[in-house]
Amino acid sequence: MENPRLKKVAICIKQIPLIDLATRTIKRDGPNVISAFDLRAISLAAELKHRFGCETVVVTMGPPQARSALTDALAMGMDQAVHLEDRAFAGSDTLATARALAAWLRRDNFDLILMGKYSLDAETGQVGPEIAELLGIGQVTGVRKLEIADSSIYAERESDEGFDEVKARMPALITCAERVAQPIKLKPGAVELAKGKSVTAVQASELSDDPKLFGLAGSPTWVEEIRFQEPVKVAGCTVAATEPQKAAAEVLQLLEARGALGARAAASDAVSPKIRVAEKGRDIVVACETDHNGRITRATLELLSQSDRMATRLGGSVIALLIATPATAHTALLASYGADEIASLDGAVLRSYSPDATAAAVADFVRSRTPWGLFLTASERGRDWGPRLAAKLNLGLTGDAIGLDLDSQNRLVALKPAFGGNIIAPILSKTYPQMATVRAGILQLSAPAPSRIPRLTTIDSQLREPLSRTVRCQAVLDETLAPLEGANVVVGVGMGVGGPEGVATVKQLARVLNAGMCATRRVTDVGWVPRQLQVGLTGKAIDPRLYFAIGIRGVPNHTVGIKRAETVVAINSDPEAPIFDRAAIKIVADWSVIVPALTEAFRSRRPA
């Protein structure tokens, strides 16, 4: 039975300004477009309106020109539009934005709040979970399927290894992944008709008597001077492809000469062998993650390595925080990468993942320890509960950072990409602990110190029933391939491979090389490769010694994720493909001719 409770749905959208790379300026006073993921939220709202007859209200916060995005949403079938428009909102970071939107949403009885998974200008996905926390409602992020019944939502959400099935009671907030719905195609004349509809303007004073909640004054984070990224160009060599077997042999010779087929070089930094003493205000907490087989992720070890380097300067200790995992489960490994203490949060509620329960348990731990910093991996779960924790504790959070550093005052400087990686923004925070989620494959692993013996702590978390709960986790990755995370060799595929049959052919090369496999965003969008293997701006970052880019055009959205690849071999039939600017070895040819020859050449090279 379809749920009669779904009466009113809110859709929060963000308008994206354009960037002029020639002048290195963001055109904030020019036309805006609706963020691509928000278009999915609008489309899903239209489907729900058709099924349930519910009222749909679209809201945005921004300057006067943001109204055009609301007009477009009305043209797509939304019933009402609301514009939070006030100079007092200018300069809002994610938490200040969430406060404003939550204050407006709180004024009405919305059964469901929809948003895009993140915005494509700053790759920010924090606002949704922060709103959910401020409203005290459940959330499901990265939703790809949604059903509603019995006053509850049943959703499939994207995970790093597949998908999770989640149940949450309404009211609830969901953020929409790309596959939850297709964007609506506007009918001719729809926008002109929508221009005649009214848009309700809301000022900051209508939301709160305290002007310090919004804008720059209400933002716990701020941006130092942004940096524009220059495209990386490599002076590589071109291999003639008229004779595939000869070309494959030449590629092997060039790779041997470069040392690209050997083992990864040893880490230059070594973990401090000394166990440090905890000190409030100076400690760093690393929230640890495990994969579906219960193994600690490489991204966790990267965060521990970086925290070890920072702790040496700060004078505090590194605390590895496990959630619903015994402190004794990974003692040697975590300690060897810098953990001075391993703390485990346990409790019946935590054993079935829920973002609100996880955030609540970690909040209690943070209040008791008052650390200097708190780092999470920018995984699907880290992006899910981390922002909720930030809102609960009123903390600044830099999401999806690609670098962590200390300034002269020992403050955290988190580097965040924006606008397709063309801009890097150094972010600082006014609040402690300073928080960041960090992308995998970005930070340098240190050489472990196996003799370290850490302190062990277990905390029993007494929590109420969560607002949402994970019913089932499903992995979809091909176990016959080497894991992408930390792979020494990676084979990447683009749309140029033509389809699933082309992917299957490339997989044979990956298996021969014992390589990880990845794909561009467009490939994962059409479902040829699981989205969990997407590398690039909105996916993962990798640092292989050798990377094969097969049928990949090489736009910045992808190449930002392979910046740390040491040697790139590019195969593309288009001699003007941008990927060749990044490649040490360039092959202008039909991939379907060259890849089988490379597969045989590498198979012959392996010892019998």
Buried (B, 14 or more C-beta within 10 A) or exposed (E): EEBEBBBBBBBBBBBBBBBEEEEEEBEEEEEBBBBBBBBBBBBBBBBBBEEBEBBBBBBBBBBEBBBBBBBBBBBBBBBBBBBBBBEBBEBBBBBBBBBBBBBBBBEEEBBBBBBBBBBBBBBBBBBBBBBBBBBEBBBBBBBBEBEBEEEBBBBBBBBBBBBBBBBBBBBBBBBBBBBBBEBBEEEEEBBEEBEEBEBEBBEBEEBBEEEEBBBBEBBBBBBEEBEEBEEEEBEBEEBEBEEBEEBBBBBBEBBEEBEBBEEBEEEEEEBBEEBBEBBEEBBBBBBBBBBEEEBBBBBBBBBBBBBBBBBBEBBBBBBBBBBBBEBEBBBEBBBBBBBBBBBBBBBEBBEBBBBBBBBBBBBBBBEEBEBBBBBBBBBBBBBBBBBBBBBBBEBBBBBBBBBBEBEEEEBBBBBBBBBBBBBBBBBBBEBBBBBBBBBBBBBEBBEBBEEBEBBBBEBEBEBEEBBBBBEEBEBEBEEEBBBBBBBBBBBBBBBBBBEEEBBEBBBBBBBBBEBBBBBBBBBBBEEBBBBBBBBBBBBBBBBBBBBBBBBBBBBBBBBBBBBEBBBBBBBBBEEEBBBBBBBBBBBBBBBBBBBBBBBBBBEEEEEE
